[in-house]
C-alpha cells in the first residue's frame, strides 16, 4: 500500500470507498502482512469508513428533504 498512489478518500464515491475498504479487510483478515503495514491499512480503512458514513448521511438528508417537500 503506497500512500502516494491512493486517491484521497474525501474525493471518492461511496462505491469506490466501500470497494477499497472491502479489499483492506480481506488483506488484514489474511494476516499475511507485517504489523506496520496492517496498521497503515487500518488507518486507511478508518478514513474510508468516515467517507462512507459522510456520504450516507448526505444521502439521508437529501431523502428527508425530498420527503418533506412531497408532504407539503
SESELUM-71629 format. One line per field, with one value per residue (C-alpha): x, y, z; residue in one letter; residue number from 1. Coordinates in Angstrom, 2 decimals. Each point is the difference from the previous one (the first is absolute). Layout:
N
xx: c(X | ...)
yy: c(Y | ...)
zz: c(Z | ...)
res: c(a | ...)
n: c(NUM | ...)
This chain:
72
xx: c(0.00 | 1.66 | -1.56 | 1.22 | -2.12 | -3.20 | -2.80 | -1.14 | -2.97 | -1.80 | -0.09 | -1.26 | -3.54 | -1.76 | 0.53 | 3.72 | 0.58 | -2.05 | 1.83 | 3.42 | -1.11 | -1.10 | 3.42 | 1.74 | -2.11 | 0.91 | 3.72 | -0.13 | -2.03 | 2.55 | 2.60 | 2.87 | 1.40 | 2.28 | -1.41 | 1.06 | -1.74 | -3.15 | -0.06 | 0.24 | -2.78 | -2.12 | 0.54 | -0.95 | -3.07 | -1.06 | 0.21 | -2.09 | -2.61 | -0.23 | -0.54 | -2.70 | -1.81 | 0.12 | -1.40 | -2.76 | -0.93 | -0.17 | -2.25 | -2.24 | -0.34 | -0.90 | -2.68 | -1.44 | -0.10 | -1.76 | -2.51 | -0.72 | -0.64 | -2.32 | -2.04 | -0.49)
yy: c(0.00 | 3.20 | 3.24 | 1.86 | -2.05 | -0.09 | 2.48 | 2.31 | -1.68 | 3.36 | -0.04 | -3.58 | -1.12 | -2.25 | -2.99 | 0.69 | 0.42 | -3.09 | -2.13 | 1.08 | -0.55 | -3.52 | -0.74 | 1.37 | -2.20 | -3.06 | 0.82 | 0.61 | -3.17 | -1.99 | 1.19 | -0.42 | 3.54 | 1.30 | 2.02 | 3.38 | -0.68 | -1.21 | 3.14 | 2.18 | -2.05 | 0.46 | 3.77 | 0.15 | -2.09 | 2.47 | 2.84 | -2.00 | -0.80 | 3.70 | 0.84 | -2.66 | 1.19 | 3.60 | -0.89 | -2.10 | 2.88 | 2.36 | -2.42 | -0.38 | 3.78 | 0.26 | -2.66 | 1.79 | 3.25 | -1.69 | -1.68 | 3.31 | 1.74 | -2.79 | 0.35 | 3.74)
zz: c(0.00 | -1.16 | 1.27 | -3.10 | -2.39 | 2.04 | -0.69 | 2.75 | 1.72 | 0.08 | -3.81 | -0.32 | -0.71 | 2.49 | -2.27 | -0.47 | 3.73 | 0.88 | -2.58 | 1.27 | 3.59 | -0.86 | -1.50 | 3.10 | 2.27 | -2.09 | 0.21 | 3.76 | 0.57 | -1.97 | 2.50 | -2.42 | 0.30 | 2.73 | 2.87 | -1.41 | -3.31 | 1.73 | 2.16 | -3.13 | -1.60 | 3.12 | -0.04 | -3.68 | 0.76 | 2.69 | -2.54 | -2.45 | 2.65 | 0.85 | -3.68 | -0.37 | 3.11 | -1.18 | -3.39 | 1.57 | 2.31 | -2.99 | -1.86 | 3.03 | 0.30 | -3.68 | 0.42 | 3.02 | -1.97 | -2.91 | 2.32 | 1.77 | -3.33 | -1.09 | 3.19 | -0.50)
res: c(x | x | x | x | x | x | x | x | x | x | x | x | x | x | x | x | x | x | x | x | x | x | x | x | x | x | x | x | x | x | x | x | x | x | x | x | x | x | x | x | x | x | x | x | x | x | x | x | x | x | x | x | x | x | x | x | x | x | x | x | x | x | x | x | x | x | x | x | x | x | x | x)
n: c(1 | 2 | 3 | 4 | 5 | 6 | 7 | 8 | 9 | 10 | 11 | 12 | 13 | 14 | 15 | 16 | 17 | 18 | 19 | 20 | 21 | 22 | 23 | 24 | 25 | 26 | 27 | 28 | 29 | 30 | 31 | 32 | 33 | 34 | 35 | 36 | 37 | 38 | 39 | 40 | 41 | 42 | 43 | 44 | 45 | 46 | 47 | 48 | 49 | 50 | 51 | 52 | 53 | 54 | 55 | 56 | 57 | 58 | 59 | 60 | 61 | 62 | 63 | 64 | 65 | 66 | 67 | 68 | 69 | 70 | 71 | 72)
